[in-house]
Amino acid sequence: MIELENVSKVYNADSKNPIYALKNLNLTIHRGDYLSIVGQSGSGKTTLLSIMSGLLKPTTGNVKFKDYMLYDLRPHQLSQHRNQEVGFIFQNFFLEPKFTVFENICIPLLNNEKYSFQEIETKVHDAVNSVGLSHRINNLASDLSGGEKQRVAIARAIVGKPAVIFADEPTGNLDSVQGKEIMNILKELNDAGNTIILVTHNFENTKSCRRRIELKDGLLISDETYE
Amino acid sequence: MNKRISLTRLSIKYTGHNVFSKIIVIFNASIVLGLSIYIASIGLGILRYQDTIAETNRYYNIVSLFCEDELINDIFNDPQSEAIEETRILSSTDFSLHDINGILFDKMNLSVDVLISTTGLLLMGDERESGFEIIGSDFTSDNQVILSYYMASFLAKSIESEVGELLGLKLNLSDGTNTASYTIIGVIAEETTVKMGIFSKMGIIINQSSVAKGVEQISIQSSDFLVLEHFVSNYVEEYSSQISYLEEYQTQQAYFGGMATALMIMSFVSTVICSAIIYESVNASFRNSLPFYSMMKIIGLKNRKISTFLFIETGFSILVGFLFAIPLSNAISRFINSVVDFGSIFGIESIRILNLDILAIISSFISLIMIALILLYFQIRKLNSISITERSLYELEFLS
């Protein structure tokens, strides 16, 4: 589904002190994978996530998504790619506190005129049901607990039924109980066929993953698959 | 309840949040805008009523020409005479200009315009019946002088006296060589001074039957200023002391025009200041919304869609600002009118000038719309320039 071929990323390439965030990285991610990316701070995992999700163009190398080269797309096509093929889950949720749960979740769908109100409503309800928050659908995001907020963020990420979900430290702001709930939801989503790529510091979280890669100084130092 | 969900509705809800803090900023902008509308209203009022102001200040559209007898018919036959609203030969008998221009009165020495009446009377019977008035008496013999009202006022003030108390006093006139003494026997009433089209506001008339005849005074009234200029310049310019009236009128009009222009500029500057306040408000709001906009960009919303939020935000600020500004400008108008005596400045009942002008309100609104479009242009440029990569990286790195 995603193929990275000799991908490198250099920050400040023209300066005296360029930063080599990723070095000739090759990686293939298959449909249905549940991949965790681990590594120390500065190891390049965020850069890798950004490159794979269509947020950051690599300095060299190719990124193939399904059957097209990701960074050959024009900017509006790349936006469309992120809107329809990718879901994002952030550590600090990025919900709009003034909006209700329903409103926060439906935002990605409003980009596309093809959805009727009924379709939007159905999709939002499906998404919110899958994270177990249907009873909170008309509450303001600001009224939710941390765990509930992250579940709303997950619902927003999956509402458009993307091909891949990128989760960056989704439990970073949660206590252990809420974190476990979130990881269970991600596991359920993966079991349902969703491809998930998770960036985490927490090795406990990687236990539910099918595959784990570790980065160090921009190099892929391990790639393990679990059953 | 969610059936009508749309980005526009979300934008309205988003903008509505923190509406009170926004309104405080917008209220400040509205005060400036209200001031702008008020100032513009005064400027427009002056332009609209400057003729009325001039008229009230006795700058009538009348010129008084002194011309040779034979020119009178030419004046009546002039093609532009059709534009004359009223022509009146003030005196059916002769007047003559005199070159005496020195006056000596109570140790004062100044130059004045002197007109010599050769008829023995200043006011004819018709004029008396029309309400023309002389304070004191008309000529009864030579060596008498009648003063225009303004000259009398000036002289009376200089000796700390009243106009009426000048009657009987002596006035010495000199042509540089000879000096003669004249008795003040009358003062032309203020209204009459103007209506007669007296050759000079500060003029005097002496009675001297021995002077050669052959010059008449004709008064022409027209609301078309160019017509008046035409007659003055084509017929009797060198004799028309009344040209000073024209000049005064022109000066007054130029003064009002300049004042109106200055007010319009002040109004424009106020509108710009108001825009700057609204710009800063919208800008601050944009900065606060940056994470939200960035998130929407990351999840792939088109810039055009995100711009809905900017449209609603800016539109709200402009609309609320404008709606506040109208009653505020009215309040400012009432307050300033209560503490400043505009009647004494403009010389008329100033209420018409000081009312809010619908044109000022409309032009302010149009200005705001223009400013809103410029604001939006810059906001959308900013939105387009948000680097979601750097932004997301910053946030992701910061959090990890």
Interface residues (C-beta under 8 A of the other chain):
Chain A: S41 K45 T46 T47 L49 S50 L55 L56 K57 H76 S79 Q80 H81 R82 N83 Q84 V86 G87 F88 F90 Q91 N92 F94 E96 K98 F99 F102 E103 C106 I107 P108 L110 N111 F117 Q118 I120 E121 V124 N138 R156 D168 E169 G172 V199 H201
Chain B: M1 N2 K3 R4 I5 S6 L7 L10 K13 Y14 H17 P291 F292 M295 M296 K297 I298 I299 G300 L301 K302 K305 I388 T389 S392 L393 E395 L396 E397 L399 S400
